[in-house]
Amino acid sequence: MSSDEPLVSESASAAARGVSPAHAFQVDLRGIVDLLSHHLYSSPRVFVRELLQNAVDAVTARRAVDPEAPAAVRISATGARVRVRDTGIGLTEPEVHRFLATIGRSSKRPDGDPNGIGAAEQVLELGRGDFLGRFGIGLLACFVVADEITVVTKSAVHPEEPAVEWRGAADGRYRVRLLSGAEAPTEPGTTVTLTPGPGKEFWFQAPRVVELARDYGSLLPYETVLEDEAGYTYRITDTPAVWDRVHPSPSLRREALAAYCQDTLGFAPLDVVELDIPLLGIRGAAYILPTAGPADRGGHRVHLKGMLLSDQARGLLPDWAFFARCVIDTDALRPTASREALYEDDRLTAVREALGARLRDWLAGLAATDPARLNRVLAVHYLGVKALARYDDDLFALTLPWLPFETTAGRVPLTEFADRHRVVHLTAGDEEFQQIAPIAAAAGLGVVNGGYTYDAELVRKLPRALPGVVVADLDPDTVAAHLDGVDPAEELAAGRLLAVARRVLDPLDCDVALRAFHPLTIPALLLDGREARHERARADEQDRAAAETDDLWADILGALRTAGPRARLVLNHRSSLVQGLIELDDAELAATGVEAVYGQALLLSKRPIRAAESALLNRAFLGLLGHAVGRGPRPETGDED
């Protein structure tokens, strides 16, 4: 779709030198349109944005020459056509050929020949930072919905030049003719008219065009209106933006910003954070989501110089700030070629860091001046704040009185928990905490669940925020030390049961001890430290290797096994069940009872069950069931009763 002439003289010269002549690229416009509609743009709806963008850029260019020039964009939509009229700079005939008939050339980018560019291009280049478009394919994108595009334009820079009509078709052909008399517009500017392609009439209906124009152009700097076929006029622009308006009071301002969030993003925000960063040209607001969850992690609504770039922009905030959705207008960010997403570059990095700092300052401000509001926010979004607090000691200290952690005292802030326990013990995971929590609470041991995201990392930082507090990993010896001892005479009376328990549990690499603790409903506690778990896993791996090799290697592998840390089953002397086992005279029934108690403690610990332990659970269940029906436990020989 280019009007450039073939390079005849260059080709002849090249042929004379025996060099292959240069050839011009051939462009298939239908292929380009298919590429735009199916790969570059996400939807045909962008044609309205491209029309508005060209109109606004043209008005901006004219105002660079004449600040008092009229600034307006008028749209009409009838279903049979869409027409956009602007009071912009307009084009001469050479500029029409230059800009409208050459794919890839932008009126905002010179071709390196300052003496060869037109007047409009000179003006556009002088103020290129004020323009929305960058890629020179905006008008071409309208062929996604249009079979024919007509442009009528009159130059404001050269009013003596005749007005021009450019008429282009989707098959790549175009015609240009000069207008005179009644055909020509009397004032400078440009009118673009689209005729729908087959099946595209839906996009030309007035209600649809109004919806799209308001979505894309509500914050444009120039008055924009649309007139339907019945003559009814719709206001498209709604400026100044809500964050730039003057409100009678801060509370009314917050209400207006919150109402804008409800109308635009579809939810009532938990809180509003104004965003005003002049250095980066950012104005807008961050809205705190009312609920937490992956479904709320939508994108942000980003306007570029008033034009909507995307309502699903990603990467605008740091990852930890997933509790906020932003609506901003900026001139600092670069769009991708489709102008539907943000280009990842140093500018976006700077904006992301600046917006993250603004949210951090907002949290710190709430901690210092409005703890009730902070508490409401953290009740929903504590996870995001914890993620930030990992790297920000000051924020961690500020929000510490409100950040909840699961502890043996319930779900409480660490400041409150540390007031009761100057030594804070940390479990390796949720399973360990769930097993030990009721016993540790009864024994006065302060334990925090380290199984939640970020919690272990933050608990380890506690001594920095609260000097004098000690954080230690929970280990079996610490737990055992907080359990009550048993009178030697009573332990002697339980000697027979302890001997049976050692015989039963020794093959499982588990020792046995007798202590007294609360609650009474727990007959036994399985203490299984990290070193013991590691040693057990290593032994299991050696056993699997030995089972897959010959007797010689099995003996060698067996010799390599060392006596490492072992698990420990602590029987609760206060439990009526344990008391009943102590009083049993039947050694085999006592052994079955020990297996059952071990199995229950094992299930409470929620650790993986090995094959030998699974067999033990099955044996204990069948043994107790047999005793219940009067058959009793089977003798070790395996003979029938």
N, C-alpha and C positions, 0 to 999 in steps of 0.2 A: 504494500500500500504506500509506495514511495514514488515521488515525482522526480527523483534524481535521474539524470541522463546517464547512459552507459559510458564507461570510461574509454571512449573511442581512441583519442589521441594517445593515451597511455598504453592501450592494447597494441596500437600500431607500432609505437616505439619499442615495446617489448618484443614484438614479432621481428622487428628489424634487427634486434640484438640477439635473436635466437632464444629468447626467454619466453616461457609460457605466459600468455597474457593474463591479467587479473580479471576476475569475474565478480559480479555483484551477487549477494545472497538473494535468493528468491523466497519470498514469505507467503505462506499459505494462511490467509487471514482466518478461514474457517477453522484451521487447526489451532491458531492462536486463541480464538474465542473458546474452543473446546478446552484448551489448556487452562484458560482463566476460570471457566465455569466449573470444571471438575477437579482442578488441582490447586490453583492459587487461591481462589475465594471459596469460603465455606458455603455460601448461599447466594442466589441471585439478588437477594435483598440489598447487597452492597451498591447496586446501581444508583440508589437514591443518595447514598453517601458520596459517591464520585461526582454526581451532579452538583450537590451542595458544596463540595470541596472546591471544584473549579470556579463556581460562582463567588465563593468567599475569597479565594485567592485573587480573582480578577478585581474585586472591590478593594481589597487591600493594596493591590498594585496601583490602582488609580489614586487612592488616597495618599500614596507615597509621593505622587506628583502634585496632587491638589487636595490638601487636608479638608477642604470644605466641600468636596464632591459628595453627592448623595450616596448613601450606603444602604442598599435594600436588595432583598432577594424575593422574587415573587414566583410561586409555583401554581400551576393549574393541572388538574387531573380529571379526566372525563371517562376513563375506561378505554377510549379509543386512542388516547395519546397522553403523554406527560410533557409539560413544557416548563422550563425554568428560565426566568429572565433576571439578569443582574444588571446593576448600574456600574459595572466594572470598567476596566481599561480598554477592552475591545481589541480587535486585531485588524491589520491591513491585509491586502491580498497576499503579499509575500509571506507575511507572518502566518496566515492561514495554511499555506502550503508547508511552511516550516514546522508548525506545531501540530496540525491536525492530520497530516498525511504522511508522517514519518514515525514508524513504530519505534518506541524506546527513547525518543527525544523529549526531554522535559523542558517546559518553559522556565524552569527554575534552575537550569544548569546550562551554561554556555558551552559551545563546542570547541573553545580554545582560540577562536578567531574574533577578537573584540571588535574588529572593524566590519565584520560581516554580520553581526547579530542585529536584529531589528530593534526598533524603539521600545516595543513592549518587553522584549527580552532584557534589554538594558535595565529597565525599571524593575522588572522582576528579580534580576540578579542583585541589584543594589539592596533589596530588602528580603533576600531569600530566607532569612531566619524567621520572618513573619508568616511564611506560607505553610499550608498543610501538606500539599502534594510534593512528592520527591521523585516519582518514578516514570512520569510521562506516559502512563497507560490508562489513566482514569477514564477518558472518553471512550477508549476502546472497550473497556469493561462493560459499557452500557449495551454492547451487542449481545451480552448474555441474555437480555430480555427483549432487545429491539431488533427488528429487521432493517430499519432505516433510521438514521440520525441526521437531523437537519440543524445546522448552526447558522444563525444570522448575526453578524457582528459589525460594529462600527467603532473605529478607533477614537479614543479620547486624546491620544498624543498627537495624532494627525487627523484632525477633524475635516481637513480639506479632501482627504481620500474618500473614495466612494465606499459605501457599505458593501459587505461581501456575504454571499450565501454559499455555504459548503454543504453538500448533500452526499452522505456516504452510505453504502449498503454493506450488509454482512458478508457478501461474496468478495469484498475487497475493492470494488470500484467506487470512485467518487467523482463528483463534478463540482466545479467552482464557477460562479458567475457574479458579475458586479451588479449591484442594485441601484436604481435611480428612481426619482419621482416618488410616486405613492408607495412603491414597494419598500423603500429604504426607511429605516427608523430615524426619527428626528434627533434622538439623544444617543450619546455613546453608551456602549454596553453590549451584552451578548444574550441571545435567546437560543436555548437548546431545546429541540423538540424530538421526542422519541415516538416511533410507531411500533406497537408490539409485534413480536414474532408469533407464529402459530402456537396456540396454547399458553401464551404468556399474558393474556388479557387480565388475569387475576392480579398481577403486580401493578396494573395501571388504574385499578379502582381507587377512588378518592379516599375511602376509609383506610385502605391499606397503605397508601402513600403518606397520609397524615401520620399514621402510626410509626412508619419507618422514619419519616422526616423528624418527628419529635424525639424518637429514640436517638437518632444520630446527631441532630442539630439543636437540641434544646438550649445548649450553652454557647451557641455561636455568637460572635460579637456584633453582628448586624441583624437588624430586624428582618425576620423571615415569616411570610404568611403563605397559606395555600387557599386557593379558591376552587370549589367543586363545580360541576356542571350546572348546578342549580343556583350558583352565584353566592353560596354561603362561604364565609371566610373563616379559616382556622388559623389561630396564632401558633406558630411553630416554636419560636424562641421564647424562653422563659428566663430572662436575665434581668438583673444580675443573679448569679448563682446564689443559692440559699446561704452559703457561707460568706458571701460578700455583701449581704444585706445588713442594714442597721435594724436592730431589734430593741424594743423598749427596756429590756432587762436580760440579764444572763439566763434566767430560768426560761423566759420566752424564747430566747435564742436556742437553748437546748431542745425545747419542745419542737421548734421549727426544724432543726436538724434531724431530730428523731422521726418526725412526720415524713421528711424527705426520704429517710431510710425505709420506712414502711411502704411508701409509694413506689420507690425505685427498686429496692432490693427484696421487698416482700416480707420483712420481719420487723418486729419492734425491738430495738436494740437494748441490751442490758445497760450499756453506757455509751457515751459519745466522746471521742477524742478529736479535737480540732487539729487539722494539719495545715500549718502556715510556715513554709520554708522558703523565703524569698530568694535565697542564694541559688536554689535549684528550681525556682519558678513553680513551686507546688502550692496549690490551694485545695482544700477539701476536708474530708473527715474520715476517721476510722471508726467503724461501728463494732461494738463488742457483741458477739453472738449471744443470744439468750440461752442457748443450750450447747452442750459439748458433744462431739462425736464425729466420726469420719464423714457423715453425710453433710456436715456443715462446712467442710473444707472447700468451699467454692472459690472461684476467682474473684478478681477485683474489677471495678468499673473505672476505666481510665479514659479521660478525655485529653486530646492533644490539641491545644489552642482552641478549646471549645468543642471540637468535633469528637464524637465518641469513637475511640479506637477499638475498645473491646470491653465487654461486660464479663469476660472470663479470663482476664489477664493473670498470668502466673509469675511468680518470682518477685513480686513487688515488695513483700515483707520477708523478714527472716523466717526460717522454718519454725522457730519456736512460737511465732506470733500467729499460730493457726486459729486463735480465738477471735481474730478481727477480720473484718471485710472493709475494704477501702473504696471510697469514691473520690477521685482526684481529677484536677485539671492541671496540666503541666505543659511546658514548652521545652523541657530538658531531655525527654526520652526519645529514642529513635524507634520508629515502627519497622516491622519486617516489610517485605515487598508487597504483601497482601494488605498491609495496614490493618491487620486483625490481631496482632500480637506484638510483644515488646522484643526488641533486639537486645540480646544479652551482651552487654559491653560495660566499659568502665562507668558510663553514666548511670546505667541501671544499678550497678553495684553501689555507687554513691547514694542514689535515691533509697535503695534498700537499707543501707546503713543509717541514713538520716531518719527514715520512718521508724526503724527499730529503736533508735535513740529517743525519738519522740514518745513512743509507747513506754519505753523504760522510764522516762521522766514522769509520764502520767502515773505510772504505778507508784513511783517514789513519792509523788505529790499526794496521792491518796493516802499512802501510809503515814505521811506527816500531818495531813490536814483533815482527812475524811475517812477514818478507819472503818466506819460503818459501810460506806460504799465499797471500800476495798474488800471487806469481808463478804459482801454480796457477790462481787466479781470472782473472788477466789473460791467461793463455794461451788462455782460452776467450772472455772477455768484454772484450777490450781496446777494442773499438769503443765500447761504452757508456761506459767510463771516459774515453776520448778525447773523447767528446761533452761530458762534464761538465768535463773539464780545459780546454776552450776558454774557459770563463767563470770558472774557479777557478784562479788562479795558484799558490796554495799547494798545492793538490792536484796540479797539473801538476808542480810541482817535486818533490813527494813521490813520485809514481809514475813520474817520468821514467826512473829506472834500470831499470824493468821494461816500459815501453810499447814494443812492437816497431814498427819502421819498415823499409821496404824501401830499402836503400842499396846503393852499389857495394861495400860490405864484407859484403853479405848482409843477412839480416833481423835487425837488432840494435837495442838501445835507443840513443837519441840521445846519452846520456852516454858510452857506449862509443865511438860514432862520432866524437863531438866530441873525444875524447882523441887521435884520429889526425888529424883535420882541423879546424883552427881556423876555416877558411872552409868553410862548408857551402853547396853549390849545390843549388838546387831546380828540378826540371823542372816544366813546365807541365802535363804529363799523363803517363799510363802509356806511351803510344806513344813519346814522346820519350825517356823513361827506358830503355825496352827497347832502343831503337836505340843509345843512347850508352853504356849501362852497361858493356859489356865493354871498350870503348876507354878510357872514363874510368878504370876500375879499373886497367887496365894503365899508364895515364899518371899514376897517383897523384892523380887528381882526385876529391874527395869529393862525391858526388851523392846526393840523396835523391829518391825517387819522390814527386812531389806529386800524383799522380793518384788516390790513395785518399781516401775520405771523411774529412774533418777533418785529414788529415795536413799539407797545405800551411799551414793556419791555425796548427797547433801548431808546426811547424818555424819559422815566422816569430816565434813567441814565445820561441824558444830563447835569444836573448841576454839575456832577462830572468831566466831561470833559471840560465844559465851565462855570467856576464860574461866578455867577451873573445872570445866566439864571434861570428863574422860570418855572416849569412845573405844570400845573393845569388841572384837568378834566373839560371839557366843560359842563356848566350847563345852563338852560334856562335864569336864571337871568343875567348871564354874557352876553349872546347874546342880551337880551332885553336892557341892559344898554348901548350897543353900537349902538342901533338904535335911530334915531332922534325922538324927541318928536314932538307933534302936538300943534299948537297954541290953547289955551283954547277956543277961539271963534269958531274955526273950529271944535274942538272936540264937542262943544255944538251943532253945526249944524248937526253933525253926530249922535246925541243922539238917534234919532228914530231908525236908523239902528242898533246901538249898543244894544238897548233894544230888538229888534227883534232877534239879534244874540244870546243874553244871553238866551232868551226863547227857541231858537232852540237847543243850544249847552249844556244847563244845564243837560238834561237827559244823555248826553254823558260824564259827568264829565269834562267838558271843559269850561274854562273861555274865555273871549274875551278882546282884547285891540286894541288900534289904535295907530300906529306909522308910521313914514315915513322912507323908506329905498330904496336902489337900489339892484338889477335892477328893473326897472319899470314893467318888464314882469311878475314878481311874485306878484300876488294880495294878497297872505296871506302866513304866515309862521306858521306851527304847532310846537310849542315848547313843547317837551314832555321829561322831565328829567327822570333819572333812578328811582328816588323815585316815581314819578307819574306812571311810567310803572309798578313798583312793586305793588303799591296800586291798580291799575286797574286790574292787574292779580289776586290779592287777592279778590277783589270785584267780579270778574267774577266767581271765584271758589265758593264764598259764594252764588252767584245767582244760580249756577248749583246745589249746595247742597240744597238750598231752594226749587227749582223746583222739587226735588225728595222726599220731605218730606211733612208732614201735615202742616196746617195753624199755629199751635202753635209753631212748630220748626221754621217755616219760619219767624214768628214774632221775635223769640229769635235771630235767625241769623241776621235779619235786624237790631235789636238793637245793635248787636256787631259791625256793620259797623261804622267806624269813618271818620270824615272829614279829609282826608289826602291830600297830594299834588295833584294838578290837572293839566292837560294839559292846554295849552294856545294857542288860535288862535289869531295871531297878524295880523290885517288887515293893508295893505299898503296904507296909505293915498295918496301916489303919483301915485297909480295905477288908470288908467282911468276906469277900471272895478269897482273898489271900489267907485270911485267918482259917477259913474252911479247908483250904489246901494243906495248911500247916497241921491241922488236926486229923487229916486222913491217915488211915493205917494201910490202905491199899496203895502200894508203890506205883503200880501200873496206872491206876486211875489218877494218881497225883501227877505222873508223867504226862498223861493226856491233858490234864488241867493246865500244866505248865505250857504245853504246846499251844493250847487255846489262848492262854494269856499272852504268850509271845505273839501269836498271830494277830490278836486284837491290837497290841501295841505297834506291831509292824504296819497294820492298816492305818492306824492313826498317824504314823510318821510319813505316809504317802510316798515312801521311797519305792523304786522299782523292786519287784518281787522276783527272786531267783528261782530256779527250778526246784532246788532242795527245799526252799521255803514254801513254795506252792504245794509240794508233796506233804510237808508238815501240816499246812492248813487243812488239806483234804483229810489227812489221817486223824487230826484232832476233831474235825467235824464228825467223821464217821464213828470215832471212838465214843464221843459224848452222846451221839444219837443211839449207838448200841447200848450204852449204859442206861439211857433213858427208857428204852423199851425192854430192859431186863436182860439183855444179852451180855453186857459188860464188855470191857476192852479185850481185844484178842491178845493171847499170849504172844511173846516175841517169836516163838517157833513157827507161828503161822498155822498151827493145828486148829481144827474146828472145835467148838465147845461141845 
